[in-house]
Amino acid sequence: MLLAFPGQGSQQNYMLSGANLLELAGSQDFHEHVDFMGDSLKTNIIDLIESENDLINDTKFTQPLLLFCSYLHYVRFVEQNPNLTNIKFTGHSLGEYTALVCSESLKLIDGIKIVTERAKLMSNAPSGAMSAVLGLDEKIIEDVCNELTNEMAGSVEIGNYNTPLQSVISGNIEEVAEAEIKLKDAGAKKIIRLNVSVASHSKLMKDASNKFEEFMSKFEFMMPKYQIIQNVDASVEKDIDLIKSKLVKQLFMPVRWSKIMSMHNNDQLFIEIGPGSVLAGLAKGNKISNVHSTSKNGFKLSMIK
């Protein structure tokens, strides 16, 4: 069984009450976490989530709030299924931190502190752009990006390898815009400019990664209770220092999601743990058939056949 935790883009207004998690979020067990996020973000985070406020889509808010909400999904999932065995974890970008928290490698409060700083550093990185490219083989996209990077002053590269026919390019604004034109000419079915102002998983995050590495060194990591397939190389690491190193590299290296999905045994369950169903959709795009999501109304593992 592979449990996968979502990244940015899966956040939703009312994502606590919509999943019947509002009472759990407000319980005594999570006062410390809610108070920390409220103090650092200078807002009542429960009220923010349970509203139409667009701040939830600002990365400084999105990252800690999505980790927290995804963790609550996991808590409820384990309550309903206490005797799970043969589990592996993974997470898409930010979701890798949720996986570490849920596998008991990191305390929840430390995970929230780390991604809060990660979000701040990413927000302060040089401006950039990202675009999803649909219906085009990744090798063609790589060739176009490499050509433009060599020809122009900046850079553009694949930031997310999501499925064999869906990638996200990331880099300098001018280079991304030029790549969009060339990729359309090369046969892309659709190109969608993402509503972001930074270039995640690109070289523009290199300086931020250096600062992030220094910040993260203050926290204690334990060996995960379950195997975690990491983003940068789709491997399971057995050394804590290398786990942390790959988290740093994740900021400026691509998410190898399609490679992670290719390692999944299609006879086993794929369960997305968290708000939304983005990863469930990507799993199907990677030809995984036994796909489920805890955000689906009435989800219970016992109901899956």
N, C-alpha and C positions, 0 to 999 in steps of 0.2 A: 504494500500500500504506500503510495506517495502522497504526502500532505504538502500542499503548495500554498504559500502566503503571497498575497498581491502587493504590488507596488503602486506608486502614484498613478492616478487615473481611475482608481477604484473607489476613491472617497465619494461619499454621497451625503447630502443633507438628510437628517433624520436617520442616520445609519445605526443609531443605538435602538431607538424605539421600533424602527422597521424590522429589526432582528430580535425584538423582545429582550434587549440587553440593557435597557435603561435602568432598571432596578439594580442589576448587578453592578453597573458602572458607578452607581451612587452608594454602594454598600461600603461598610467600614473597611473591608479588605483593600479598597482602592482609593481611600481618602488621600494618602500620601502622594499617589501618582497624579490624581486629579488636581490637588493643590499645587504640586510642582509645575504642572503644565499651565495652570491658571496664572501662577506668579510669573513664570518665564514668558508667557505670551500675553500677559496683562489683559486677560479676559476670562470670563466664566466659560470653560470649554464645553461643559454639558449644554449650556444655553446656546453656544455657538453651533454645535453639531445639530441640535434640535431646533433648527431655524432655517430660513432661506438665505442666510448670510453667505456671500460669495468668498469670504475670507478663508473658508475651508479649503479653497483651491489654491491659496497662496502656500508655496512649498514650506515656508517657516511654520505654518499651522498643519499642513497636510501630513508631513512626515511623522511627528509624534502622535497626532490624533489617529492616523491610520494604523500605526503599530499598536496603539492601545486598543482600538476597536477590534482589530484582527486577533489580538491576544484574548479578548473576551469571547470571541467566536470559538477559539480553541478551548478555553475553560469550559464552555457549555458543551462542546463536542466531547471532551473527556468525561464530563459528568454523565453524559448519555451513553458513553462507550468506554467503561473503565478498564476493560481487559484487552486492550489492543496489543497486538504483537506484529512483528515483521514490518516495522514502519521505517520509512525514510522521509526526510524533510528537504524541502528546497523553498526558495522565495525569489520573486522577481525584483531585482534591484533592492529597494527599501525592504521588501519582504524577506530578504536574507537575514536581516536583523530580527524580525519577528520569529523566524525559524530558530535563531540562536537563543532567544528568550524562551520559546516554548520547549526547546530541548534542554533547558536548564544550564546552558553555557553562560548566560548572562542573567542577572537579576532584572526584573521588569523595570525598576526605577532607573537602573544603569542603562538599559537599552533605550529608554525614553530620553535620558540625558544625552546619550551619544547621538541619536538621530536628530535631536534638537540642535546640537552643534553642527552636525552634518548639513542640516538644512540651511543654517545661517551661513556657513562657509560657501555652500553652493550658490546661495542668493547673492553673495558678494563677489562671485567669480565674474570674469569678463562676459559681456553680453554675447549671446549666441542664439542659435535656432535649431529646431529639430523638426523633421518631417517623416511621416510614415509613408513607405513606398509599398504599394500592393500590386501583386501580380507580376513580379519581375524576379528572376533568379538572382541570388545574392552575389554570384561571381560577376555579373554584369554591373551591379551596383558598386561592388568593390573597385572594378576597373575604372568606372566613371569618377568615383571619389579620389582614387589615386592620381588620375590624370589632372583633375582640377587642383588638387593639393600641390602638385608639382608645378602647375602653370601659374597659380595665383599666390598672393602673399600669405593667405591664411591656410586653413585646413578644413576638410570635411571628411567624415568617415562613418562607417556603420557603428551606431551606438548600441542597437538592439538587434540581434538575430532572433526574431520571434518564431517564425515558421519558414519553411523553404521558400514561400512566396510572400512573406511579409517581413520587412526590415524597417528600422528607423535610422535615418541618417542624422548626424549631429555635427555641429561645427560653427565656424564663423558665418555670420548672416549672409554676406555676399556669396560665399562659396556654396552654402546650402541653396540659395535662390538659383544659382547657376546650375547646380546639380539637379534641381527639380526640372528645369527645362530639358536638360540632356537625358534624364531618365524617362521623361514623358516621350521624348523622341525615340528612345530605345525600346519602348513598348510597355511601360508601366501602365497598368489599368487605371490606377488612381493614386494620387499623391495628396496627402493631407498634412498641412502645416499645423503642428501642435501648438496649443496655447501656452507656451512657456517662453521665458526670456533668457534662459541659460542653456548651455549645450552639455547635458549630462552624458557621462560615459564618452568623453572626448578629451583631447589634449588640453582643451581650455580649462580643465579641472585639475591640471597637474599641480599648480601652486596650492590650491585648496587641499589637495590630498596630503601635501607635506604638513600643513597645519593640522589637518585632521589626524594624521598619524601621531603627532605629538600629543594632541588632546586625548586620544584613545588609549595612550600608554598609561593613563592614570587609573584605568579600570581593570578589575580582575575578571578574567575569563576562565571558565572551567571547560574541561573536555565535554562536548555535547553528549547527552544521554542517548540520542539517536544520531545516526549518520546524516550529515547535511551535504547535499550536492551544491557546491558553490558556483557563483555566476561566471567568474573569469575564465575557468577552464573545465567546467562541468565535472569536477572531481571531488572526491570525499577526502578531506585532509585529516590526518591523525596527529598533527602537531599544532598546539595552541598558537604559537608564534606565527606559523604559516597561515592559520585561519585568519588571524588579525591582519597579516600582511595582504591577504587577498581581499579583505574588506577595503583596505586603503586603495589597492589597485582597481577595485571595482568602480571607483569614482571616475577614472580616466580610461578604463578599458571597457570593451563591449560586453553586454550581457549575452551569454551563449545559451539562450533559452532553447533553441531548436535542438542543440546538441544534448542538453539536459533531457529534453523530451524523448530523444532517440534512444536514451539509455533505459527508458521506462518499459517494463514488461507489460505488454498490452493485455495480458491475462489478469493483471492486478488493478486495483482501484486507483483512480486519480481523484483526489478530493481537494477542492479549493477551499481554504479556511479563511474567511474574511468577507468584507463587504463586496458586493458586485459579483460578476461572473466573467471578468476579462480573461483570467487564466484558463477557465473552462473552455472559452472560445478558442484560445491559442492551442490548448491541448487537442481539440478537435481538428484545428488546422494542421497539427502535426500527426494526424491520423491515429490519435488515441481514442478508443471507443468507450471505455468504461469510466465516464467522466461525471463527476457530481460536484455540487457546491453547497456549502452550509448556508449561503444566503438565500437559497431557494426555500420558499414557504413550506413548512412541514418536513424539512430534511431530517431524516433519522437513518443512521447507518443500518439499523436493523431492518429497514424497509427495502434496502438495496438487495437485489437478487443477482 
